[in-house]
């Protein structure tokens, strides 16, 4: 698949606060809390999601996933199957 194809698919993934993502390897659960727009002079504006993660033992302090995740990277990770997305 081409890079453009992946980007087109990412545009079809709609994320909202309250959505749940599950990292399929360590089985961590993350809840999308809020989105933040960051202005970039070089590129288009970039959007980041604040994600509250839990680890297998439900201790957020040991969760290895980042708290802030860039939106397009998150969407691509969902498309390729690194994360499962659940929309309530």
PDB file of N, CA, C and O in Angstrom:
ATOM      1  N   UNK A   1       0.835  -1.171   0.000  1.00  0.00           N
ATOM      2  CA  UNK A   1       0.000   0.000   0.000  1.00  0.00           C
ATOM      3  C   UNK A   1       0.887   1.245   0.000  1.00  0.00           C
ATOM      4  O   UNK A   1       1.998   1.245   0.531  1.00  0.00           O
ATOM      5  N   UNK A   2       0.382   2.252  -0.584  1.00  0.00           N
ATOM      6  CA  UNK A   2       1.161   3.476  -0.677  1.00  0.00           C
ATOM      7  C   UNK A   2       0.939   4.361   0.538  1.00  0.00           C
ATOM      8  O   UNK A   2      -0.036   4.211   1.274  1.00  0.00           O
ATOM      9  N   UNK A   3       1.865   5.279   0.723  1.00  0.00           N
ATOM     10  CA  UNK A   3       1.759   6.230   1.834  1.00  0.00           C
ATOM     11  C   UNK A   3       0.459   7.027   1.740  1.00  0.00           C
ATOM     12  O   UNK A   3      -0.181   7.299   2.755  1.00  0.00           O
ATOM     13  N   UNK A   4       0.073   7.401   0.524  1.00  0.00           N
ATOM     14  CA  UNK A   4      -1.159   8.161   0.327  1.00  0.00           C
ATOM     15  C   UNK A   4      -2.370   7.335   0.748  1.00  0.00           C
ATOM     16  O   UNK A   4      -3.307   7.865   1.345  1.00  0.00           O
ATOM     17  N   UNK A   5      -2.354   6.041   0.439  1.00  0.00           N
ATOM     18  CA  UNK A   5      -3.473   5.168   0.818  1.00  0.00           C
ATOM     19  C   UNK A   5      -3.644   5.141   2.340  1.00  0.00           C
ATOM     20  O   UNK A   5      -4.767   5.223   2.837  1.00  0.00           O
ATOM     21  N   UNK A   6      -2.547   5.028   3.074  1.00  0.00           N
ATOM     22  CA  UNK A   6      -2.617   5.008   4.537  1.00  0.00           C
ATOM     23  C   UNK A   6      -3.170   6.324   5.065  1.00  0.00           C
ATOM     24  O   UNK A   6      -3.979   6.336   5.993  1.00  0.00           O
ATOM     25  N   UNK A   7      -2.735   7.430   4.473  1.00  0.00           N
ATOM     26  CA  UNK A   7      -3.213   8.753   4.911  1.00  0.00           C
ATOM     27  C   UNK A   7      -4.710   8.909   4.647  1.00  0.00           C
ATOM     28  O   UNK A   7      -5.432   9.483   5.462  1.00  0.00           O
ATOM     29  N   UNK A   8      -5.171   8.397   3.506  1.00  0.00           N
ATOM     30  CA  UNK A   8      -6.599   8.468   3.186  1.00  0.00           C
ATOM     31  C   UNK A   8      -7.411   7.658   4.187  1.00  0.00           C
ATOM     32  O   UNK A   8      -8.473   8.095   4.631  1.00  0.00           O
ATOM     33  N   UNK A   9      -6.914   6.485   4.538  1.00  0.00           N
ATOM     34  CA  UNK A   9      -7.611   5.669   5.530  1.00  0.00           C
ATOM     35  C   UNK A   9      -7.624   6.354   6.891  1.00  0.00           C
ATOM     36  O   UNK A   9      -8.620   6.289   7.612  1.00  0.00           O
ATOM     37  N   UNK A  10      -6.521   7.010   7.243  1.00  0.00           N
ATOM     38  CA  UNK A  10      -6.443   7.708   8.529  1.00  0.00           C
ATOM     39  C   UNK A  10      -7.477   8.823   8.600  1.00  0.00           C
ATOM     40  O   UNK A  10      -8.026   9.095   9.668  1.00  0.00           O
ATOM     41  N   UNK A  11      -7.745   9.467   7.471  1.00  0.00           N
ATOM     42  CA  UNK A  11      -8.747  10.535   7.457  1.00  0.00           C
ATOM     43  C   UNK A  11     -10.142  10.012   7.784  1.00  0.00           C
ATOM     44  O   UNK A  11     -10.995  10.779   8.231  1.00  0.00           O
ATOM     45  N   UNK A  12     -10.385   8.734   7.572  1.00  0.00           N
ATOM     46  CA  UNK A  12     -11.693   8.142   7.836  1.00  0.00           C
ATOM     47  C   UNK A  12     -11.876   7.713   9.289  1.00  0.00           C
ATOM     48  O   UNK A  12     -12.988   7.381   9.698  1.00  0.00           O
ATOM     49  N   UNK A  13     -10.795   7.718  10.073  1.00  0.00           N
ATOM     50  CA  UNK A  13     -10.889   7.366  11.491  1.00  0.00           C
ATOM     51  C   UNK A  13     -11.246   8.638  12.260  1.00  0.00           C
ATOM     52  O   UNK A  13     -10.500   9.617  12.240  1.00  0.00           O
ATOM     53  N   UNK A  14     -12.373   8.612  12.924  1.00  0.00           N
ATOM     54  CA  UNK A  14     -12.843   9.762  13.693  1.00  0.00           C
ATOM     55  C   UNK A  14     -12.630   9.467  15.180  1.00  0.00           C
ATOM     56  O   UNK A  14     -13.123   8.469  15.705  1.00  0.00           O
ATOM     57  N   UNK A  15     -11.894  10.346  15.839  1.00  0.00           N
ATOM     58  CA  UNK A  15     -11.618  10.195  17.263  1.00  0.00           C
ATOM     59  C   UNK A  15     -12.369  11.268  18.040  1.00  0.00           C
ATOM     60  O   UNK A  15     -12.486  12.411  17.599  1.00  0.00           O
ATOM     61  N   UNK A  16     -12.872  10.875  19.199  1.00  0.00           N
ATOM     62  CA  UNK A  16     -13.619  11.794  20.054  1.00  0.00           C
ATOM     63  C   UNK A  16     -13.228  11.573  21.507  1.00  0.00           C
ATOM     64  O   UNK A  16     -12.811  10.476  21.881  1.00  0.00           O
ATOM     65  N   UNK A  17     -13.360  12.610  22.329  1.00  0.00           N
ATOM     66  CA  UNK A  17     -13.142  12.406  23.765  1.00  0.00           C
ATOM     67  C   UNK A  17     -14.060  11.300  24.280  1.00  0.00           C
ATOM     68  O   UNK A  17     -15.235  11.228  23.921  1.00  0.00           O
ATOM     69  N   UNK A  18     -13.501  10.449  25.121  1.00  0.00           N
ATOM     70  CA  UNK A  18     -14.261   9.325  25.650  1.00  0.00           C
ATOM     71  C   UNK A  18     -14.040   8.031  24.897  1.00  0.00           C
ATOM     72  O   UNK A  18     -14.395   6.961  25.393  1.00  0.00           O
ATOM     73  N   UNK A  19     -13.456   8.106  23.697  1.00  0.00           N
ATOM     74  CA  UNK A  19     -13.126   6.886  22.955  1.00  0.00           C
ATOM     75  C   UNK A  19     -12.071   6.099  23.723  1.00  0.00           C
ATOM     76  O   UNK A  19     -11.257   6.673  24.445  1.00  0.00           O
ATOM     77  N   UNK A  20     -12.094   4.797  23.560  1.00  0.00           N
ATOM     78  CA  UNK A  20     -11.169   3.912  24.253  1.00  0.00           C
ATOM     79  C   UNK A  20     -10.262   3.250  23.232  1.00  0.00           C
ATOM     80  O   UNK A  20     -10.721   2.743  22.209  1.00  0.00           O
ATOM     81  N   UNK A  21      -8.955   3.260  23.527  1.00  0.00           N
ATOM     82  CA  UNK A  21      -7.991   2.543  22.698  1.00  0.00           C
ATOM     83  C   UNK A  21      -7.329   1.492  23.570  1.00  0.00           C
ATOM     84  O   UNK A  21      -7.051   1.717  24.748  1.00  0.00           O
ATOM     85  N   UNK A  22      -7.083   0.343  22.966  1.00  0.00           N
ATOM     86  CA  UNK A  22      -6.429  -0.749  23.688  1.00  0.00           C
ATOM     87  C   UNK A  22      -5.164  -1.116  22.936  1.00  0.00           C
ATOM     88  O   UNK A  22      -5.207  -1.460  21.755  1.00  0.00           O
ATOM     89  N   UNK A  23      -4.034  -1.039  23.633  1.00  0.00           N
ATOM     90  CA  UNK A  23      -2.756  -1.481  23.085  1.00  0.00           C
ATOM     91  C   UNK A  23      -2.781  -3.001  23.145  1.00  0.00           C
ATOM     92  O   UNK A  23      -2.836  -3.579  24.230  1.00  0.00           O
ATOM     93  N   UNK A  24      -2.741  -3.653  21.980  1.00  0.00           N
ATOM     94  CA  UNK A  24      -3.003  -5.092  21.936  1.00  0.00           C
ATOM     95  C   UNK A  24      -1.885  -5.951  22.526  1.00  0.00           C
ATOM     96  O   UNK A  24      -2.136  -7.101  22.889  1.00  0.00           O
ATOM     97  N   UNK A  25      -0.666  -5.434  22.634  1.00  0.00           N
ATOM     98  CA  UNK A  25       0.421  -6.251  23.182  1.00  0.00           C
ATOM     99  C   UNK A  25       0.384  -6.283  24.708  1.00  0.00           C
ATOM    100  O   UNK A  25       0.228  -7.361  25.280  1.00  0.00           O
ATOM    101  N   UNK A  26       0.523  -5.132  25.395  1.00  0.00           N
ATOM    102  CA  UNK A  26       0.490  -5.197  26.861  1.00  0.00           C
ATOM    103  C   UNK A  26      -0.923  -5.143  27.439  1.00  0.00           C
ATOM    104  O   UNK A  26      -1.107  -5.209  28.655  1.00  0.00           O
ATOM    105  N   UNK A  27      -1.928  -5.021  26.551  1.00  0.00           N
ATOM    106  CA  UNK A  27      -3.338  -4.962  26.978  1.00  0.00           C
ATOM    107  C   UNK A  27      -3.631  -3.746  27.853  1.00  0.00           C
ATOM    108  O   UNK A  27      -4.453  -3.819  28.766  1.00  0.00           O
ATOM    109  N   UNK A  28      -2.968  -2.645  27.577  1.00  0.00           N
ATOM    110  CA  UNK A  28      -3.253  -1.417  28.288  1.00  0.00           C
ATOM    111  C   UNK A  28      -4.478  -0.751  27.680  1.00  0.00           C
ATOM    112  O   UNK A  28      -4.720  -0.839  26.476  1.00  0.00           O
ATOM    113  N   UNK A  29      -5.235  -0.094  28.523  1.00  0.00           N
ATOM    114  CA  UNK A  29      -6.433   0.607  28.090  1.00  0.00           C
ATOM    115  C   UNK A  29      -6.192   2.103  28.242  1.00  0.00           C
ATOM    116  O   UNK A  29      -5.714   2.571  29.275  1.00  0.00           O
ATOM    117  N   UNK A  30      -6.535   2.844  27.188  1.00  0.00           N
ATOM    118  CA  UNK A  30      -6.394   4.295  27.230  1.00  0.00           C
ATOM    119  C   UNK A  30      -7.704   4.962  26.866  1.00  0.00           C
ATOM    120  O   UNK A  30      -8.432   4.487  25.994  1.00  0.00           O
ATOM    121  N   UNK A  31      -8.002   6.057  27.531  1.00  0.00           N
ATOM    122  CA  UNK A  31      -9.201   6.836  27.244  1.00  0.00           C
ATOM    123  C   UNK A  31      -8.750   8.182  26.685  1.00  0.00           C
ATOM    124  O   UNK A  31      -7.931   8.878  27.284  1.00  0.00           O
ATOM    125  N   UNK A  32      -9.304   8.535  25.518  1.00  0.00           N
ATOM    126  CA  UNK A  32      -8.990   9.831  24.929  1.00  0.00           C
ATOM    127  C   UNK A  32      -9.702  10.906  25.734  1.00  0.00           C
ATOM    128  O   UNK A  32     -10.927  10.898  25.855  1.00  0.00           O
ATOM    129  N   UNK A  33      -8.927  11.828  26.282  1.00  0.00           N
ATOM    130  CA  UNK A  33      -9.490  12.833  27.175  1.00  0.00           C
ATOM    131  C   UNK A  33      -9.779  14.130  26.440  1.00  0.00           C
ATOM    132  O   UNK A  33     -10.904  14.631  26.469  1.00  0.00           O
ATOM    133  N   UNK A  34      -8.772  14.670  25.785  1.00  0.00           N
ATOM    134  CA  UNK A  34      -8.967  15.933  25.072  1.00  0.00           C
ATOM    135  C   UNK A  34      -7.955  16.036  23.951  1.00  0.00           C
ATOM    136  O   UNK A  34      -6.925  15.361  23.960  1.00  0.00           O
ATOM    137  N   UNK A  35      -8.256  16.888  22.986  1.00  0.00           N
ATOM    138  CA  UNK A  35      -7.370  17.125  21.860  1.00  0.00           C
ATOM    139  C   UNK A  35      -6.803  18.536  21.975  1.00  0.00           C
ATOM    140  O   UNK A  35      -7.487  19.470  22.395  1.00  0.00           O
ATOM    141  N   UNK A  36      -5.541  18.662  21.593  1.00  0.00           N
ATOM    142  CA  UNK A  36      -4.880  19.961  21.642  1.00  0.00           C
ATOM    143  C   UNK A  36      -4.245  20.270  20.291  1.00  0.00           C
ATOM    144  O   UNK A  36      -3.553  19.434  19.711  1.00  0.00           O
ATOM    145  N   UNK A  37      -4.486  21.461  19.808  1.00  0.00           N
ATOM    146  CA  UNK A  37      -3.902  21.905  18.541  1.00  0.00           C
ATOM    147  C   UNK A  37      -2.595  22.619  18.835  1.00  0.00           C
ATOM    148  O   UNK A  37      -2.538  23.521  19.670  1.00  0.00           O
ATOM    149  N   UNK A  38      -1.548  22.205  18.139  1.00  0.00           N
ATOM    150  CA  UNK A  38      -0.252  22.869  18.279  1.00  0.00           C
ATOM    151  C   UNK A  38       0.128  23.451  16.925  1.00  0.00           C
ATOM    152  O   UNK A  38       0.094  22.770  15.900  1.00  0.00           O
ATOM    153  N   UNK A  39       0.484  24.705  16.949  1.00  0.00           N
ATOM    154  CA  UNK A  39       0.772  25.416  15.708  1.00  0.00           C
ATOM    155  C   UNK A  39       2.192  25.120  15.266  1.00  0.00           C
ATOM    156  O   UNK A  39       3.135  25.187  16.055  1.00  0.00           O
ATOM    157  N   UNK A  40       2.326  24.788  13.984  1.00  0.00           N
ATOM    158  CA  UNK A  40       3.622  24.492  13.389  1.00  0.00           C
ATOM    159  C   UNK A  40       3.866  25.462  12.241  1.00  0.00           C
ATOM    160  O   UNK A  40       3.023  25.618  11.358  1.00  0.00           O
ATOM    161  N   UNK A  41       5.006  26.103  12.259  1.00  0.00           N
ATOM    162  CA  UNK A  41       5.353  27.036  11.182  1.00  0.00           C
ATOM    163  C   UNK A  41       5.725  26.276   9.915  1.00  0.00           C
ATOM    164  O   UNK A  41       5.421  26.728   8.810  1.00  0.00           O
ATOM    165  N   UNK A  42       6.379  25.131  10.063  1.00  0.00           N
ATOM    166  CA  UNK A  42       6.882  24.374   8.918  1.00  0.00           C
ATOM    167  C   UNK A  42       5.826  23.487   8.270  1.00  0.00           C
ATOM    168  O   UNK A  42       5.804  23.346   7.048  1.00  0.00           O
ATOM    169  N   UNK A  43       4.967  22.898   9.062  1.00  0.00           N
ATOM    170  CA  UNK A  43       3.958  21.963   8.556  1.00  0.00           C
ATOM    171  C   UNK A  43       2.573  22.514   8.859  1.00  0.00           C
ATOM    172  O   UNK A  43       2.419  23.608   9.403  1.00  0.00           O
ATOM    173  N   UNK A  44       1.569  21.721   8.488  1.00  0.00           N
ATOM    174  CA  UNK A  44       0.213  22.064   8.907  1.00  0.00           C
ATOM    175  C   UNK A  44       0.149  21.974  10.423  1.00  0.00           C
ATOM    176  O   UNK A  44       1.024  21.378  11.052  1.00  0.00           O
ATOM    177  N   UNK A  45      -0.868  22.556  10.999  1.00  0.00           N
ATOM    178  CA  UNK A  45      -1.032  22.448  12.437  1.00  0.00           C
ATOM    179  C   UNK A  45      -1.110  20.976  12.828  1.00  0.00           C
ATOM    180  O   UNK A  45      -1.600  20.141  12.069  1.00  0.00           O
ATOM    181  N   UNK A  46      -0.622  20.679  14.015  1.00  0.00           N
ATOM    182  CA  UNK A  46      -0.547  19.305  14.487  1.00  0.00           C
ATOM    183  C   UNK A  46      -1.491  19.165  15.678  1.00  0.00           C
ATOM    184  O   UNK A  46      -1.585  20.063  16.515  1.00  0.00           O
ATOM    185  N   UNK A  47      -2.181  18.044  15.747  1.00  0.00           N
ATOM    186  CA  UNK A  47      -3.119  17.784  16.828  1.00  0.00           C
ATOM    187  C   UNK A  47      -2.611  16.633  17.684  1.00  0.00           C
ATOM    188  O   UNK A  47      -2.131  15.624  17.166  1.00  0.00           O
ATOM    189  N   UNK A  48      -2.720  16.794  18.998  1.00  0.00           N
ATOM    190  CA  UNK A  48      -2.292  15.780  19.950  1.00  0.00           C
ATOM    191  C   UNK A  48      -3.450  15.432  20.871  1.00  0.00           C
ATOM    192  O   UNK A  48      -4.213  16.298  21.298  1.00  0.00           O
ATOM    193  N   UNK A  49      -3.564  14.132  21.170  1.00  0.00           N
ATOM    194  CA  UNK A  49      -4.571  13.651  22.097  1.00  0.00           C
ATOM    195  C   UNK A  49      -3.941  13.398  23.452  1.00  0.00           C
ATOM    196  O   UNK A  49      -2.871  12.797  23.547  1.00  0.00           O
ATOM    197  N   UNK A  50      -4.608  13.860  24.504  1.00  0.00           N
ATOM    198  CA  UNK A  50      -4.214  13.503  25.861  1.00  0.00           C
ATOM    199  C   UNK A  50      -4.922  12.192  26.167  1.00  0.00           C
ATOM    200  O   UNK A  50      -6.148  12.108  26.090  1.00  0.00           O
ATOM    201  N   UNK A  51      -4.145  11.166  26.516  1.00  0.00           N
ATOM    202  CA  UNK A  51      -4.683   9.825  26.747  1.00  0.00           C
ATOM    203  C   UNK A  51      -4.377   9.417  28.186  1.00  0.00           C
ATOM    204  O   UNK A  51      -3.224   9.458  28.617  1.00  0.00           O
ATOM    205  N   UNK A  52      -5.398   9.028  28.916  1.00  0.00           N
ATOM    206  CA  UNK A  52      -5.206   8.458  30.256  1.00  0.00           C
ATOM    207  C   UNK A  52      -5.062   6.952  30.095  1.00  0.00           C
ATOM    208  O   UNK A  52      -6.005   6.273  29.688  1.00  0.00           O
ATOM    209  N   UNK A  53      -3.879   6.430  30.415  1.00  0.00           N
ATOM    210  CA  UNK A  53      -3.575   5.007  30.251  1.00  0.00           C
ATOM    211  C   UNK A  53      -3.611   4.272  31.572  1.00  0.00           C
ATOM    212  O   UNK A  53      -3.319   4.838  32.626  1.00  0.00           O
ATOM    213  N   UNK A  54      -3.972   3.006  31.502  1.00  0.00           N
ATOM    214  CA  UNK A  54      -3.807   2.104  32.640  1.00  0.00           C
ATOM    215  C   UNK A  54      -2.911   0.975  32.185  1.00  0.00           C
ATOM    216  O   UNK A  54      -2.863   0.652  30.998  1.00  0.00           O
ATOM    217  N   UNK A  55      -2.211   0.382  33.111  1.00  0.00           N
ATOM    218  CA  UNK A  55      -1.386  -0.786  32.821  1.00  0.00           C
ATOM    219  C   UNK A  55      -2.155  -2.025  33.263  1.00  0.00           C
ATOM    220  O   UNK A  55      -3.271  -1.929  33.772  1.00  0.00           O
ATOM    221  N   UNK A  56      -1.549  -3.175  33.063  1.00  0.00           N
ATOM    222  CA  UNK A  56      -2.220  -4.418  33.444  1.00  0.00           C
ATOM    223  C   UNK A  56      -2.613  -4.435  34.915  1.00  0.00           C
ATOM    224  O   UNK A  56      -3.637  -5.010  35.284  1.00  0.00           O
ATOM    225  N   UNK A  57      -1.799  -3.802  35.751  1.00  0.00           N
ATOM    226  CA  UNK A  57      -2.119  -3.776  37.176  1.00  0.00           C
ATOM    227  C   UNK A  57      -2.904  -2.521  37.558  1.00  0.00           C
ATOM    228  O   UNK A  57      -3.056  -2.207  38.739  1.00  0.00           O
ATOM    229  N   UNK A  58      -3.398  -1.812  36.549  1.00  0.00           N
ATOM    230  CA  UNK A  58      -4.218  -0.620  36.711  1.00  0.00           C
ATOM    231  C   UNK A  58      -3.489   0.541  37.388  1.00  0.00           C
ATOM    232  O   UNK A  58      -4.129   1.447  37.922  1.00  0.00           O
ATOM    233  N   UNK A  59      -2.160   0.519  37.370  1.00  0.00           N
ATOM    234  CA  UNK A  59      -1.366   1.611  37.921  1.00  0.00           C
ATOM    235  C   UNK A  59      -0.905   2.502  36.783  1.00  0.00           C
ATOM    236  O   UNK A  59      -0.007   2.131  36.028  1.00  0.00           O
ATOM    237  N   UNK A  60      -1.513   3.679  36.651  1.00  0.00           N
ATOM    238  CA  UNK A  60      -1.219   4.572  35.533  1.00  0.00           C
ATOM    239  C   UNK A  60       0.239   5.011  35.534  1.00  0.00           C
ATOM    240  O   UNK A  60       0.781   5.306  34.469  1.00  0.00           O
ATOM    241  N   UNK A  61       0.882   5.064  36.676  1.00  0.00           N
ATOM    242  CA  UNK A  61       2.251   5.572  36.747  1.00  0.00           C
ATOM    243  C   UNK A  61       3.259   4.658  36.067  1.00  0.00           C
ATOM    244  O   UNK A  61       4.365   5.105  35.762  1.00  0.00           O
ATOM    245  N   UNK A  62       2.922   3.401  35.817  1.00  0.00           N
ATOM    246  CA  UNK A  62       3.859   2.492  35.157  1.00  0.00           C
ATOM    247  C   UNK A  62       3.498   2.244  33.700  1.00  0.00           C
ATOM    248  O   UNK A  62       4.120   1.405  33.048  1.00  0.00           O
ATOM    249  N   UNK A  63       2.523   2.946  33.186  1.00  0.00           N
ATOM    250  CA  UNK A  63       2.127   2.770  31.789  1.00  0.00           C
ATOM    251  C   UNK A  63       3.225   3.289  30.865  1.00  0.00           C
ATOM    252  O   UNK A  63       3.596   4.459  30.959  1.00  0.00           O
ATOM    253  N   UNK A  64       3.757   2.445  29.970  1.00  0.00           N
ATOM    254  CA  UNK A  64       4.852   2.877  29.104  1.00  0.00           C
ATOM    255  C   UNK A  64       4.406   3.724  27.915  1.00  0.00           C
ATOM    256  O   UNK A  64       5.245   4.339  27.256  1.00  0.00           O
ATOM    257  N   UNK A  65       3.133   3.770  27.630  1.00  0.00           N
ATOM    258  CA  UNK A  65       2.661   4.553  26.486  1.00  0.00           C
ATOM    259  C   UNK A  65       2.686   6.040  26.825  1.00  0.00           C
ATOM    260  O   UNK A  65       2.516   6.423  27.982  1.00  0.00           O
ATOM    261  N   UNK A  66       2.898   6.873  25.807  1.00  0.00           N
ATOM    262  CA  UNK A  66       2.931   8.313  26.070  1.00  0.00           C
ATOM    263  C   UNK A  66       1.566   8.852  26.460  1.00  0.00           C
ATOM    264  O   UNK A  66       0.532   8.319  26.058  1.00  0.00           O
ATOM    265  N   UNK A  67       1.580   9.910  27.247  1.00  0.00           N
ATOM    266  CA  UNK A  67       0.330  10.544  27.649  1.00  0.00           C
ATOM    267  C   UNK A  67      -0.225  11.371  26.501  1.00  0.00           C
ATOM    268  O   UNK A  67      -1.436  11.392  26.283  1.00  0.00           O
ATOM    269  N   UNK A  68       0.658  12.061  25.756  1.00  0.00           N
ATOM    270  CA  UNK A  68       0.242  12.848  24.596  1.00  0.00           C
ATOM    271  C   UNK A  68       0.591  12.068  23.346  1.00  0.00           C
ATOM    272  O   UNK A  68       1.735  11.648  23.174  1.00  0.00           O
ATOM    273  N   UNK A  69      -0.385  11.866  22.468  1.00  0.00           N
ATOM    274  CA  UNK A  69      -0.149  11.121  21.233  1.00  0.00           C
ATOM    275  C   UNK A  69      -0.579  11.965  20.041  1.00  0.00           C
ATOM    276  O   UNK A  69      -1.675  12.523  20.024  1.00  0.00           O
ATOM    277  N   UNK A  70       0.290  12.050  19.054  1.00  0.00           N
ATOM    278  CA  UNK A  70      -0.016  12.806  17.844  1.00  0.00           C
ATOM    279  C   UNK A  70      -1.161  12.108  17.123  1.00  0.00           C
ATOM    280  O   UNK A  70      -1.148  10.885  16.979  1.00  0.00           O
ATOM    281  N   UNK A  71      -2.146  12.870  16.670  1.00  0.00           N
ATOM    282  CA  UNK A  71      -3.389  12.304  16.156  1.00  0.00           C
ATOM    283  C   UNK A  71      -3.193  11.398  14.936  1.00  0.00           C
ATOM    284  O   UNK A  71      -3.734  10.293  14.903  1.00  0.00           O
ATOM    285  N   UNK A  72      -2.441  11.839  13.948  1.00  0.00           N
ATOM    286  CA  UNK A  72      -2.269  11.016  12.744  1.00  0.00           C
ATOM    287  C   UNK A  72      -1.548   9.714  13.071  1.00  0.00           C
ATOM    288  O   UNK A  72      -1.907   8.659  12.547  1.00  0.00           O
ATOM    289  N   UNK A  73      -0.539   9.777  13.930  1.00  0.00           N
ATOM    290  CA  UNK A  73       0.167   8.553  14.334  1.00  0.00           C
ATOM    291  C   UNK A  73      -0.761   7.599  15.063  1.00  0.00           C
ATOM    292  O   UNK A  73      -0.701   6.386  14.857  1.00  0.00           O
ATOM    293  N   UNK A  74      -1.619   8.142  15.912  1.00  0.00           N
ATOM    294  CA  UNK A  74      -2.588   7.319  16.625  1.00  0.00           C
ATOM    295  C   UNK A  74      -3.551   6.652  15.652  1.00  0.00           C
ATOM    296  O   UNK A  74      -3.843   5.462  15.772  1.00  0.00           O
ATOM    297  N   UNK A  75      -4.040   7.424  14.690  1.00  0.00           N
ATOM    298  CA  UNK A  75      -4.963   6.864  13.690  1.00  0.00           C
ATOM    299  C   UNK A  75      -4.292   5.775  12.865  1.00  0.00           C
ATOM    300  O   UNK A  75      -4.898   4.735  12.607  1.00  0.00           O
ATOM    301  N   UNK A  76      -3.051   5.998  12.449  1.00  0.00           N
ATOM    302  CA  UNK A  76      -2.335   4.983  11.667  1.00  0.00           C
ATOM    303  C   UNK A  76      -2.098   3.724  12.492  1.00  0.00           C
ATOM    304  O   UNK A  76      -2.165   2.614  11.964  1.00  0.00           O
ATOM    305  N   UNK A  77      -1.820   3.889  13.785  1.00  0.00           N
ATOM    306  CA  UNK A  77      -1.634   2.729  14.663  1.00  0.00           C
ATOM    307  C   UNK A  77      -2.920   1.925  14.798  1.00  0.00           C
ATOM    308  O   UNK A  77      -2.875   0.703  14.939  1.00  0.00           O
ATOM    309  N   UNK A  78      -4.056   2.596  14.755  1.00  0.00           N
ATOM    310  CA  UNK A  78      -5.347   1.909  14.790  1.00  0.00           C
ATOM    311  C   UNK A  78      -5.567   1.142  13.489  1.00  0.00           C
ATOM    312  O   UNK A  78      -6.015  -0.004  13.511  1.00  0.00           O
ATOM    313  N   UNK A  79      -5.255   1.768  12.364  1.00  0.00           N
ATOM    314  CA  UNK A  79      -5.467   1.136  11.060  1.00  0.00           C
ATOM    315  C   UNK A  79      -4.633  -0.132  10.904  1.00  0.00           C
ATOM    316  O   UNK A  79      -5.134  -1.149  10.426  1.00  0.00           O
ATOM    317  N   UNK A  80      -3.358  -0.077  11.306  1.00  0.00           N
ATOM    318  CA  UNK A  80      -2.489  -1.239  11.116  1.00  0.00           C
ATOM    319  C   UNK A  80      -2.657  -2.288  12.206  1.00  0.00           C
ATOM    320  O   UNK A  80      -2.097  -3.380  12.104  1.00  0.00           O
ATOM    321  N   UNK A  81      -3.425  -1.970  13.256  1.00  0.00           N
ATOM    322  CA  UNK A  81      -3.750  -2.982  14.253  1.00  0.00           C
ATOM    323  C   UNK A  81      -2.921  -2.959  15.519  1.00  0.00           C
ATOM    324  O   UNK A  81      -3.000  -3.900  16.308  1.00  0.00           O
ATOM    325  N   UNK A  82      -2.125  -1.915  15.749  1.00  0.00           N
ATOM    326  CA  UNK A  82      -1.397  -1.813  17.016  1.00  0.00           C
ATOM    327  C   UNK A  82      -2.349  -1.493  18.163  1.00  0.00           C
ATOM    328  O   UNK A  82      -2.141  -1.925  19.297  1.00  0.00           O
ATOM    329  N   UNK A  83      -3.391  -0.735  17.854  1.00  0.00           N
ATOM    330  CA  UNK A  83      -4.406  -0.370  18.834  1.00  0.00           C
ATOM    331  C   UNK A  83      -5.776  -0.765  18.310  1.00  0.00           C
ATOM    332  O   UNK A  83      -6.042  -0.692  17.110  1.00  0.00           O
ATOM    333  N   UNK A  84      -6.637  -1.183  19.222  1.00  0.00           N
ATOM    334  CA  UNK A  84      -8.047  -1.376  18.918  1.00  0.00           C
ATOM    335  C   UNK A  84      -8.780  -0.130  19.402  1.00  0.00           C
ATOM    336  O   UNK A  84      -8.462   0.416  20.458  1.00  0.00           O
ATOM    337  N   UNK A  85      -9.774   0.319  18.616  1.00  0.00           N
ATOM    338  CA  UNK A  85     -10.545   1.510  18.948  1.00  0.00           C
ATOM    339  C   UNK A  85     -11.962   1.113  19.290  1.00  0.00           C
ATOM    340  O   UNK A  85     -12.598   0.354  18.559  1.00  0.00           O
ATOM    341  N   UNK A  86     -12.457   1.627  20.404  1.00  0.00           N
ATOM    342  CA  UNK A  86     -13.848   1.406  20.812  1.00  0.00           C
ATOM    343  C   UNK A  86     -14.481   2.765  21.071  1.00  0.00           C
ATOM    344  O   UNK A  86     -13.984   3.550  21.878  1.00  0.00           O
ATOM    345  N   UNK A  87     -15.573   3.032  20.385  1.00  0.00           N
ATOM    346  CA  UNK A  87     -16.288   4.290  20.537  1.00  0.00           C
ATOM    347  C   UNK A  87     -17.580   4.025  21.306  1.00  0.00           C
ATOM    348  O   UNK A  87     -18.439   3.280  20.832  1.00  0.00           O
ATOM    349  N   UNK A  88     -17.728   4.632  22.498  1.00  0.00           N
ATOM    350  CA  UNK A  88     -18.951   4.373  23.273  1.00  0.00           C
ATOM    351  C   UNK A  88     -20.173   4.962  22.610  1.00  0.00           C
ATOM    352  O   UNK A  88     -21.281   4.834  23.132  1.00  0.00           O
TER     353      UNK A  88
END
